[in-house]
Amino acid sequence: MIYNDVRLRYLITTVVVLVGCMFIACAACQRTAPSAASRQFRRRALRRFYDNQVVPFGLEVRGYSSEGIRSRYFVVVDVDETPITVSLTPCGSSVRWTLTYHDMNFDTPRQSQELFSQGEVNSSRRRLVDNVWSYVGRQESFYETLSSPRGMYVLEVDPPASDTAYRMFATTSPQSAYGSLPRDPYVKIDRVSKTRLSVSWAPSPAAWSLHRPIEYCVALNTNTNFKSHCELESRLLGDLPAQVGYHFSDFGNIDPFVVGREEAAGPSDDTIRHADSLQYYCVCNETSYTFRHLEPGVKYYIDVFTVDTDSDRRISYRGAYAHTKRHQEKQHVLRDGVRRAKTIRFSSSFRIFASPSRRRS
């Protein structure tokens, strides 16, 4: 009886300790949920974007254009001498996008919003048109001015090759567009074995200097490094139009990339596995990760992305690649007159070499 009581107490203590460790691990990797004010801002901004094609400041949005059809979006500036940064990131294929400034005679700062809600802008209010930016390619590109007058920027997107999705971001704070990567934005290979690969990266300065809710996501595949998170989305899900409509319960969670996510082995990881060995994990605020269950002797490409959970802004580190170690074949040499025993295991491989005997003189 005494032995059974001691054993029972030991089992109960072990279970309590394990549950406590799991709780601590989950709490350490728990994501910071957007605040109520942030969620309300996202709802209003996305409603305005999907209704009037007005790109909100401080929130990255997803667009889609068909080949041969030009899409048009608007960036409205209500106050003179405002710093403006506009970026566009192609997903699946190259795009041609231009930015044109229109000087509008607004009587009040809010009159610009009322004009766009009507669908068209009265031509009598248009005083000046200036082409300020043009780009063709697959890279993320920026337009920036430190002092913009009050008016309207028209962003036109025309895919020259095929239908494609893309991400747009406009901000009045240049640091939010460029400042999330550290000075050393490279993914480092820490350790490589036959079936595991460990990587690390420097933390984003936006997390500790700007106090932004930053989390990190890692991706691994056997084909290439991704230029952007948007390209990764296109690889996994294809170039799909963004889902729109007021029937969604939460505009802040509209994200086509969540399709196909599964529970990972970790407490709060988001995981995607693809047919070509593509793996995707979100690791909260961790700055290192170990990929497991890999194939020996294979070249893998690793990418790391920062994700601002408030603005949905996603920026990629400089990717890396590494080869997992190969299985070393064991060589056994048989000599003349020497008996050797070898146990052969299932699926094991080895070679046997017979040493030629020396001729006696």
N, C-alpha and C positions, 0 to 999 in steps of 0.2 A: 504493500500500500504506500509506504513512504517513497519507494522508488517511483511508483506511478505518479504520485503527486509532484515530485521534483521534475519528472519528465514533462508533465502537463504544464507546469509553470514555465519551464524552459521554452516549450513550443509557443505559449502565449506571448512571452517576452520577445521571441524572435519575430512573430507576426507583427507585433506592435512596432518594433524597430523598422521592419521592412516597409510597413505602411507609412511610417513617419518619413523615411528616406524618399519614398515615392512622392509624398506630398511636398517635401522640400524641393525636389527636382522639378515638379510641375510648377511650383510657385516661382522658382528661379527662371524658368523659361516661359512664363506667362506673358503674352503680348499686352502692350498698353492699348486699351480700347480707345477709339476717338471720343472726345468729350461731347456733351450734348450740343454745345454751341458749334462744334466742328461738324457734327452730323447734320444739324439744321442748315449750316452753310452749304454743305454738299448737296442736300436736297434742292435748295433754291437754285444753286448754280447749275446743276444738271438739268433741272426743269427749264431754266432759261436757255441752256445750250441746245437741248433737243427741240425746243419750240422755235427759237429764233436764230440758231446757229451762232450765238454770241459766246465766244470762248471766255470762261471765267478766269479771273486772276487767282493764282495760287492753287489751282487744281488741274491736274493732268487729265485730259479727256481723250477718248478714242474716236477716231473718224474712219470713214470708209469711202473709197471712190472706185468707180468702174472705169475701165479703159475707154478713152474717148469722151468721157463725161467729166466736166469740170465742176468741182465742188467749191462752194464759197462759204467762208466763215468770217466773223467780225470780232475785232478787238476794240472796245470803246474806252477812250481816255476822257475822263470828265474834268480833270484838273491840269492846268498848264504846268510845264517844267516837271513832268513826272518821268522818272527813269522806267524804261520799258525793255523787257527781254521776251522774245518770242522764239520758241524752238519747235521743230517738227522732226519726228523720228519715224522713218519708214519701217514697216514690219516685214512684208514678204518680198517686195520688189522695189525698184527705183521709182521715185516720184519727181514731178516738176512742180515746185511751189513758188509763188510770188507773193510779195507783200506790198500793198499800195496804200499810201496815206491820203486820206480825204479830210480836208479842213472843213469842218461843219460849224455853222453859226448857231450854237446852242445858247438859248436865253438863260437856262438854268442847268446845273449839272445833271439833274434827273431827267431833263427833257430828252437826252439821248436815248435812255431806256424806253421812253414812251414812243419815240419815233420808230425804233426797231420792233416794238410790239405791234405796230400797225402793218408791218410787212415790208413797206417800201419807204424810202427817204425822199422827201420833196427835193427836186433838183434845184429849186431856188435857194436852198440852204447850202448847196455845195459851192465852195469858193476856190478850192485848190486841190489838184490831184498830183501826187508825186510817187513814182515807182522807187521804193527804197530797198528792195531785196529780191533776189532771184537765185534759185538753186535747182540743180538737177543731179540726182544720185541716190545712193542707198545709205549714206551716212547721216547721223544726226547733225543738224545744222541750226545755227542761231542767228537771229538779228537782235542787235542791242543798240540802244541809244540812251545816253545819260540824262537827256532833257527833251521830253516830247511835249509838243503843244497839245492843247485840247483838240480832240477830233476823233476820227475813226480810221482804223487799219483794216483793210480787206485782205484776207488770206485766201488765195485760190490754189487748189490742188488739182493736178492733172496727171494721172499715171500714164507714162508713155508706152509701157510694155504690157502690163496686165492689171487686172483688178487687185487692189491691195488695201490693207488697213494701215493705219498710222496713228501716232500719238502726238497731241499738241499740248504745249504748256506755255502760258503767259504769266508773267509776274512783274511786279514793281520793285522787287528785291533781287538784284543779280546774284546774291549769295545763295539763294534758294535754287538757282539754276545750275551753278557751277560748284558751290562750296560743299557738297556732300562727300567728295572724294578726298582722301588724305594726300599728303605730299608724295607718299610712296604708294601709288595706286595699283600695285602688282600683287597677284596671287602667288604665294610662296608654297613650294613643295617641301614639306617637312620630313615625311617618311613614306617609303614605298616598299611594299612586300609583294608576295605573289597574288594575294587576294584583297589587300587593303591599300588605301592611299590617303594620307593625311595632309591637309592643306591649312593654311592660316592667312590672315590678311590684317592690315592695320585698321583700327577703328575709324569710323567716319567722324570728322570734326563737327558735323552738324548735330551729332548726338550730345556732345559735351559742351560745345561753345554756343550753339544756337538753341540748345535744349529742344531739339526736334525728336518726335517719336520715330526713331530709325530702327528697322530690323533688317536682317541680312538673309538672302536666299542664295543657295548654291546649286549649280547644275553640272552634270557630268555626261559626256557622250563620247562616241568613238569616231566622229566625223570631222568636226570643226569647232572653233571658238565662235561664240555669238557676239556680234557687234553691239547688241542692245537686248534689253529684256523683251522689247516688242518683237524682235526677230525670233526669240525663243518661243513666245506665244504663237507666232505664225507657224513655227515648226511643229508645235504640239497639236494645235487646234485648227490650223489652216487660217486663211484670211477671211474671217467671217465678219459680217456687219455687226455693229454694236446693237445690243438689244435696247429698244426704247419703248416708252409708253408709261402711262400713269398707273397701270395696274400693278407695278412693282411696289412692294411694301416699303422698301428702303432704297432710295436712290443712291445712298452712300455705298451700297454693296453691289451696284451694277458693275459686273466685271466678267467678261466672257472667259477669262483665264481660269476661273474657278471650276469650269466644267471638267470633269474627269479626275478631280482630286480624291485621294483616298487617305485613310488614316495611316500614319507612318508608325514605325516602331517606337519613336520618341514620344514624349508626353504631349507635345503640341506642334510637331512637325507637319508641314503640308508636303505631300509626296505625289510625284507624278512619275510613272515608269512608262517608257515608250518602247516600241518594237526594236529600235536600233540601240538598245542599252542606254537610252537617255534617262537620267534620274534628276529629279528636282526636289529640293528640300528647303523649307524656311526654318531657320535656326534661331529665331528671336534676336537677341543682342549678343550672341556668341560670335567670336572672331576666329574660330577654328572648327574644322569638321573632319571626320574620318569616313570615307566611303568604304563599305564592306561588300563582301561577296562578289568581288570582281574576278575577271578571267586572267590567268597568268599569261605574260608575254604579249599584252595588248596595249596599244597606245590610246590614252584617254585624254580628252580635253576638259579643262575645268574652268568654270566661270563663276564669278561672285557678283551679286547685285545688292545695292541698297534700295530699300523701299520706305518712303515716308508714308506712314499710315494715315496721316491727316490729308496731305495733298496728293497722295497716290503717285508721287514723283519717283521714277525708277531710273537709277544710273548704274552703269556697269563698271567694274574694275577691269584692269588689263588681265586678260585670261592667261592661262598657263597650260602646259601639257606634260605628261610623264608616261613612261612605260612601266608596267608592272613586271616584276621579276619572272623569269622563266623557270620551269622545272628543270633542275639539273639532272642529266642522265648519269646514272651510276655505271662505271666501267669496271668490269671484273676481268682480270687477266689470268688465264689458266697456263700454268707452267708444266713442263714435261716432268711427269713423275710425282706431281703434287696434287693431292685430292682436296677439293674445296666443296663445301655445301652451301647452297643458296636457297632461301625460301621465297617463292614467287607469290606476291599478293595480287588480288584481283585489280585490274586496270593499271598495274604498274608496268613500267618499261625499263629495260636495261640492255646493255650490249655485252657480249662475251668476246674477248680477243684471245686467240691462242698464240702463245709465244713460240716462234720456231725453235726447234731443238738445235743445239750446237753439234756440229759434226766433230767426231773424235778423230784425231790424227793417227 
